[in-house]
Amino acid sequence: MKLKTLLINTALFVSSQAGIALVAVADPNVRVCDTTPTPAPILSINHFDCSLPNSVYQSVNRTYVDQHGNRLMKTVPGFRLTNCDNSGACVHKGEFMGNAPAGLYGVTTGWYLDTDKSGGVVAYKEGTGPGYGGEYYSPQAQSSAVRQSDTEQCQNDWIKAYREEAGADAMVGSAQLSEWEAWCIKGKRP
C-alpha cells in the first residue's frame, strides 16, 4: 500500500510541476514575482522571488566599460538580492535594477524589475518590456495556464476528499482523475 501511495504522490507531483512549467514559459521575457516571501537559498533572507529557477547557483559573464573606456567582461553571480526603497527605486550594489514597491526581491542577473498592466511586480529580461520602450506584461495572457493550475488544485481537493472517505491508501485511477478534471473545469468542487 505504501508503494501505491508513493507512486500516486509522485504522479501528482510531476503533473503539478508540469502546470508550473506552463506558467513559467508562457512569456520567456517575463518572470512573475512570487507574492509570498521566501528565504534565499544561501542567506535564508526572506525576499520576493522573481528569479529564474536555479539562477542562484549559476554565474554569468557580463560586459562593462571601465573608467578608461575599455570594454571588459567579468563573471558575476546569476542571482541578485535587490533592495527597493520607499520611492520604488531598486538597486543592487549601486546598479539600478528597475522600479517596484518597497521590499527585497530576488532577481536573475540580466533581468530588471517593473510592474505589469495590473500593477503586479514582474521581472523583465533586459532589452524587453517597458524599461526598453516595450509593452507592459498583461497577466491575462497566462489565464489558460493559471486555469490549469486551478484545475490541478481542484483535483487534489477531490483526491483528498476521496481518501478521507475511502481510506488514506485508496487507489485513484486515471478514469477517476479524468472525471474529476471535467468536474473541476465545470466548477464542481468537493
C-alpha positions, -999 to 999 in steps of 0.1 A, spaced: 0 0 0 28 24 8 43 18 -27 10 27 -43 7 58 -23 42 68 -32 35 62 -69 4 83 -68 20 111 -49 49 110 -74 25 112 -104 6 141 -87 39 159 -81 51 155 -117 17 167 -130 18 198 -107 53 206 -119 41 205 -155 15 231 -146 42 253 -131 63 249 -163 33 261 -184 31 293 -163 69 298 -165 72 295 -203 41 315 -213 63 345 -220 101 338 -219 109 375 -214 88 379 -182 90 363 -148 60 369 -125 72 375 -89 61 352 -62 40 372 -38 49 350 -8 82 360 8 107 330 6 141 325 21 171 329 -3 188 295 -6 222 308 5 215 335 30 180 325 42 168 361 39 131 365 31 125 381 -3 100 381 -31 113 356 -57 114 370 -93 143 348 -104 145 320 -129 149 285 -115 184 276 -104 198 311 -112 211 314 -77 236 286 -84 249 299 -117 274 326 -128 271 347 -159 295 368 -179 287 405 -181 303 431 -202 311 465 -187 331 496 -195 359 506 -171 369 541 -161 393 543 -191 366 534 -216 378 498 -221 350 472 -227 357 443 -204 339 411 -193 336 398 -158 319 368 -142 291 377 -117 266 357 -97 234 347 -116 211 358 -88 209 393 -71 191 402 -39 177 436 -49 165 462 -24 137 485 -35 132 516 -13 100 536 -5 104 556 -37 103 525 -58 139 526 -70 155 491 -69 193 488 -65 218 460 -62 254 471 -51 249 505 -68 234 491 -100 199 503 -109 176 472 -112 143 488 -120 112 500 -102 90 481 -77 72 486 -44 95 487 -13 109 453 -4 137 428 -11 135 409 -44 155 380 -58 162 388 -95 182 369 -121 212 387 -135 202 402 -169 167 410 -157 151 441 -141 120 448 -120 89 467 -131 51 462 -129 27 445 -153 -5 461 -166 -24 452 -134 3 466 -111 18 433 -100 56 431 -98 74 412 -125 109 408 -138 116 416 -175 145 403 -195 169 431 -203 161 446 -237 124 439 -234 94 454 -216 86 489 -206 122 498 -195 132 495 -231 102 510 -248 82 478 -250 48 468 -237 39 461 -201 32 425 -195 -5 415 -194 -14 388 -169 -44 378 -189 -20 362 -214 -15 334 -189 -51 328 -180 -52 293 -195 -20 283 -177 -34 296 -144 -67 277 -150 -46 246 -155 -31 251 -120 -65 258 -105 -78 226 -121 -49 206 -106 -56 221 -72 -93 212 -75 -83 176 -85 -61 174 -54 -90 185 -33 -111 157 -48 -83 132 -41 -81 144 -5 -119 141 0 -120 107 -16 -92 94 6 -108 108 37 -139 87 29 -123 56 14 -90 55 34 -56 71 31 -42 43 8 -72 42 -16 -61 40 -52 -72 67 -77 -74 56 -113 -68 77 -144 -105 74 -153 -115 89 -119 -89 117 -123 -103 125 -157 -138 126 -143 -127 149 -115 -109 171 -140 -141 175 -160 -160 184 -129 -133 209 -119 -135 226 -153 -173 229 -149 -168 245 -114 -179 215 -93 -158 212 -61 -158 185 -34 
